[in-house]
Amino acid sequence: MLNFSIVFLIKIFIVVEEMFRVQIQLILLFCLATIAMAGEVKLKDGSLLKGKILKVHNEVLTIETNFIGKLSIKMEDISEVASDEVVKIKNEDGAIHEKKYQSNDDGLLLTLWSDGQDPDIFQNIWKRSVWLDFNQRNGNSTEVQYKGGFNIRYLRERDTTKFSGRFDSRDRNERKTSDDRQIGLDYERLMGPNRKHSWYVRTHWLKDKIDEIKLRSTYASGYGYYFLRSLKTQLRGRAGIQYRIQDYYEDSTERSTGVEFGMDFKTKILDNLSWYTEMEYSPAFDDFSNYIVLHESGFSVPLGIDIELNLRAGIEHEYTSQPAEDVESIDTRYFLRLEFEF
């Protein structure tokens, strides 16, 4: 009886061991199959990444790995790309092919994607942001400044609509030194096959109690041209005609028709540092000595937290050649700003 029990136990052990060995083999085969099916990206420094090749667009490759999630890598840093899954590839002539991709030695590729829509097809985008400046200074004088605003942009393939507003309130030694409100609407339509040309219409309203402006209404339309337009740098010039109505608190009104010239420049200096400059010059037709110059320059740094929060710092100028009586021509403001995008 004892011998029978021992033999029975030995047989059970052998069966369990065989089942365990088969399971291990299946797991190893699954892992090997997973590795074999994974795409590979070899960097120029010799590093090798394995995962699913999601897309290549605007000279940037996106890969999803099991351990660190999605990564975006510049194509200039990649020596080889291989995908064992069928992907969609678009050549320079616009033809789309579905096949497994194997790069050549330089690793260059126009567009590639594994799922969804062609990334070159523009998708309408809403961009919204609010910002706030707060400055307080104590000492020989006490100054408190509140300044904020919002921007709402709707971007489509060939046009952009922008709605913006801002306020500025400043007190020095309990005396109001700045108190204005502004709101504006801007529409731009791109033209031409390369989309460097554009036409625009815009309107802007301003109320400034310190400069004794009850309401300044500006209506303008004109032509724009993009001298530079890439993922990193953009330089746009504008020239147009504007009509301005300026009502003062002293019950006087000025009307003028003039021209306007504008320039917008922004560039990405580093991955986390951007610079921008905006300028506008608008003289009157009948008197070129009557003009307004607006300028703003600064840099933007993302704070690197879970929400889209940026830190902006810079300088603003507003110069009026013919200001109201007892009002200075130029107004200069330095700012440190928090901007939340959503």
C-alpha positions in Angstrom: 0.0 0.0 0.0 2.8 2.4 0.9 4.6 1.6 -2.4 1.4 2.4 -4.3 1.1 5.8 -2.6 4.6 6.7 -3.3 4.3 5.7 -7.0 1.0 7.7 -7.2 2.6 10.8 -5.8 5.6 10.5 -8.1 3.2 10.3 -11.1 1.3 13.4 -10.0 4.6 15.3 -9.5 5.7 14.3 -13.1 2.3 15.5 -14.5 2.4 18.8 -12.7 6.0 19.4 -13.7 5.1 18.7 -17.4 2.2 21.1 -17.2 4.4 23.8 -15.7 7.1 23.3 -18.3 4.6 23.6 -21.1 3.2 26.9 -19.6 6.7 28.3 -19.3 7.4 27.5 -23.0 4.1 29.1 -24.0 5.0 32.3 -22.0 8.4 32.4 -23.6 7.0 31.9 -27.1 4.4 34.7 -26.4 7.2 37.1 -25.3 9.3 36.3 -28.3 6.4 36.8 -30.6 5.7 40.2 -28.9 9.3 41.2 -29.3 9.3 40.1 -32.9 6.2 42.1 -33.7 7.5 45.3 -32.0 8.8 48.1 -34.1 12.4 49.1 -33.7 14.0 52.6 -33.7 17.7 52.8 -33.6 19.2 56.2 -32.6 22.4 57.6 -33.9 24.0 57.2 -30.4 23.4 53.5 -30.6 20.4 53.3 -28.4 17.6 50.9 -29.5 13.9 51.4 -28.7 11.2 48.7 -29.2 7.5 49.4 -29.4 4.7 50.4 -31.7 5.5 53.0 -34.3 2.5 55.4 -34.1 3.5 58.0 -36.7 6.2 60.1 -38.4 5.0 63.6 -39.0 6.9 66.9 -39.5 10.2 65.2 -39.1 9.2 63.8 -35.7 8.7 60.1 -34.9 6.3 59.0 -32.2 6.7 55.5 -30.6 4.7 53.8 -27.8 6.7 51.6 -25.5 5.6 49.2 -22.8 7.7 50.8 -20.1 7.8 54.6 -20.6 4.8 55.2 -22.7 4.9 57.5 -25.8 8.1 59.1 -26.9 8.6 61.8 -29.6 12.0 61.7 -31.3 13.4 64.0 -34.0 14.1 62.1 -37.2 17.5 63.8 -37.4 18.5 61.8 -34.3 17.4 58.5 -35.8 19.5 56.2 -38.0 17.1 53.3 -38.6 13.3 52.7 -38.3 11.6 49.3 -38.8 8.0 48.3 -38.2 6.8 44.7 -38.4 3.2 45.9 -38.5 1.5 47.1 -41.6 1.4 51.0 -41.6 0.3 53.7 -44.0 3.2 55.5 -45.8 2.8 58.7 -47.8 5.4 59.6 -50.3 6.3 63.1 -51.6 4.0 62.7 -54.6 1.0 62.1 -52.2 0.6 58.4 -52.9 -0.3 56.3 -49.9 0.9 52.7 -49.5 0.1 50.2 -46.8 3.0 47.9 -45.9 5.6 47.2 -43.3 8.2 49.9 -43.2 12.0 49.5 -43.3 14.0 52.7 -43.5 17.0 53.3 -45.6 20.4 54.4 -44.2 19.5 58.1 -43.6 16.1 57.2 -42.1 14.2 60.0 -43.9 10.5 59.7 -44.3 7.7 62.1 -45.3 4.7 60.8 -43.4 3.8 57.5 -41.7 0.9 56.5 -39.4 -0.4 53.3 -38.0 -3.9 54.2 -36.9 -6.5 56.8 -37.5 -6.4 59.7 -40.0 -3.6 61.1 -42.1 -1.7 63.5 -39.7 -1.2 65.9 -42.7 -5.0 66.5 -42.8 -5.6 69.6 -40.7 -8.0 69.2 -37.9 -9.9 72.2 -36.5 -8.5 73.3 -33.2 -9.8 75.4 -30.4 -7.1 77.1 -28.3 -8.0 79.0 -25.1 -5.9 80.8 -22.5 -6.3 83.1 -19.6 -3.5 85.1 -18.0 -3.0 87.3 -15.0 -0.3 89.7 -13.8 0.0 90.9 -10.2 2.7 93.2 -9.0 3.0 95.0 -5.7 5.8 97.4 -4.6 6.3 98.9 -1.2 8.9 101.5 -0.1 9.0 105.2 -0.9 5.8 104.6 -2.8 3.2 101.8 -2.7 2.1 100.5 -6.1 -0.4 97.7 -6.8 -1.1 96.5 -10.3 -3.8 94.0 -11.5 -3.7 93.0 -15.1 -5.2 90.1 -16.9 -6.9 88.9 -20.1 -8.0 86.0 -22.3 -7.4 84.7 -25.8 -9.7 82.4 -27.7 -8.6 81.1 -31.1 -10.3 78.8 -33.6 -7.8 77.4 -36.1 -8.9 75.8 -39.4 -6.8 74.7 -42.3 -6.9 78.0 -44.1 -8.2 80.6 -41.6 -7.9 81.6 -38.0 -10.4 83.6 -35.8 -9.1 85.2 -32.7 -11.1 86.8 -29.9 -9.2 88.5 -27.1 -9.7 90.9 -24.2 -7.6 92.4 -21.4 -7.8 94.8 -18.5 -5.2 96.9 -16.6 -5.6 98.5 -13.2 -2.8 100.2 -11.4 -2.7 102.3 -8.2 0.3 104.3 -6.8 0.0 105.8 -3.3 -3.8 105.2 -3.5 -3.9 107.2 -6.8 -5.1 105.5 -10.0 -2.3 105.6 -12.6 -3.7 103.1 -15.1 -7.3 102.0 -15.8 -8.1 100.6 -19.3 -10.2 97.9 -20.9 -9.7 96.4 -24.3 -11.4 93.8 -26.5 -10.6 92.7 -30.1 -11.6 90.4 -32.9 -9.2 89.3 -35.7 -9.9 87.1 -38.7 -7.2 85.9 -41.2 -7.7 83.8 -44.3 -4.6 82.1 -46.0 -4.3 82.2 -49.8 -2.1 80.5 -52.4 -0.8 76.9 -52.7 2.0 77.6 -50.2 -0.3 79.6 -47.9 2.1 82.4 -47.3 -0.3 85.1 -48.5 -3.3 86.1 -46.5 -6.0 88.8 -46.1 -7.4 89.9 -42.8 -10.1 92.0 -41.1 -10.0 93.1 -37.5 -11.7 95.4 -35.1 -10.6 96.6 -31.7 -12.2 98.7 -28.9 -10.4 100.4 -26.0 -11.5 102.4 -23.0 -8.8 104.3 -21.0 -9.9 106.6 -18.2 -6.3 107.8 -17.5 -5.7 108.9 -21.1 -9.3 110.3 -21.0 -10.4 108.0 -23.9 -14.0 107.2 -23.5 -13.9 104.8 -26.5 -11.4 104.2 -29.2 -12.9 102.0 -32.0 -10.6 100.7 -34.8 -11.7 98.9 -37.9 -9.1 97.6 -40.3 -8.5 95.3 -43.3 -5.5 94.4 -45.3 -2.9 92.0 -46.7 -0.5 89.7 -44.8 2.6 87.7 -45.8 4.5 85.0 -44.0 8.2 85.5 -44.6 9.0 82.5 -42.4 6.7 79.7 -41.4 7.9 76.5 -39.8 7.4 74.5 -36.7 10.0 76.6 -34.8 9.9 80.0 -36.3 7.2 82.3 -37.8 7.6 85.8 -39.2 4.5 87.6 -40.5 4.1 91.1 -41.9 0.8 93.0 -42.4 -0.2 96.1 -44.2 -3.7 97.5 -44.4 -6.1 100.4 -44.1 -7.9 101.4 -40.9 -10.6 103.7 -39.7 -10.5 105.0 -36.2 -13.1 106.8 -34.0 -11.8 108.2 -30.7 -14.3 109.7 -28.3 -12.9 111.6 -25.2 -14.6 112.2 -21.9 -14.5 115.9 -22.6 -17.2 115.3 -25.2 -14.9 115.6 -28.2 -14.5 113.1 -31.0 -11.7 112.4 -33.5 -12.1 110.4 -36.7 -9.3 109.4 -38.9 -8.5 107.1 -41.8 -5.0 105.8 -42.0 -2.8 102.9 -42.8 -1.4 100.3 -40.5 1.8 98.1 -40.6 2.3 95.2 -38.3 4.9 92.5 -37.6 4.6 89.3 -35.6 7.7 87.2 -34.8 8.0 84.1 -32.7 10.6 81.4 -32.5 11.4 78.4 -30.3 14.9 79.0 -29.0 15.0 75.7 -27.0 12.5 72.9 -26.4 11.2 74.8 -23.3 11.9 78.4 -24.2 10.1 80.6 -26.8 10.6 84.3 -27.8 8.0 86.6 -29.4 7.7 90.2 -30.6 4.6 92.0 -31.8 4.6 95.5 -33.3 2.0 97.8 -34.9 2.4 101.2 -36.4 -0.7 103.1 -37.6 -0.5 106.8 -38.9 -3.4 108.8 -40.2 -3.7 109.5 -43.9 -4.2 113.3 -43.6 -1.5 113.7 -40.9 1.3 111.2 -40.7 2.5 113.0 -37.5 -0.6 111.6 -35.9 0.2 107.9 -35.2 0.1 105.2 -32.6 2.9 102.6 -32.1 2.2 99.4 -30.1 4.9 96.9 -29.1 5.2 93.8 -26.9 8.2 91.5 -26.6 8.9 88.7 -24.2 9.7 85.0 -23.6 7.6 82.1 -22.5 8.6 79.1 -20.4 6.4 76.1 -19.7 6.5 75.3 -16.0 6.5 71.5 -16.6 3.6 70.5 -14.5 0.5 68.4 -15.3 -1.6 71.5 -16.4 -0.6 73.8 -19.4 0.8 76.6 -17.3 3.4 79.0 -18.8 5.5 81.8 -17.3 5.8 84.9 -19.5 8.0 87.9 -18.9 8.6 90.9 -21.1 7.9 94.6 -21.9 5.1 96.5 -23.5 5.1 100.0 -25.1 2.3 102.2 -26.3 3.3 105.5 -27.9 0.7 108.1 -29.0 2.2 111.0 -31.0 -0.7 113.3 -30.1 -2.0 112.4 -26.6 -4.6 114.2 -24.6 -3.6 117.2 -22.6 -1.5 116.5 -19.5 -1.0 112.9 -20.6 2.5 111.5 -21.5 3.1 110.2 -25.0 4.6 106.8 -24.1 3.5 104.2 -21.6 6.0 101.5 -20.7 5.1 98.4 -18.7 7.1 95.4 -17.6 5.3 92.3 -16.8 5.7 88.8 -15.3 2.7 86.7 -16.3 1.2 83.4 -15.6 -0.8 81.9 -18.5 -3.1 78.9 -18.3 -4.0 77.1 -21.6 -6.9 74.8 -22.0 
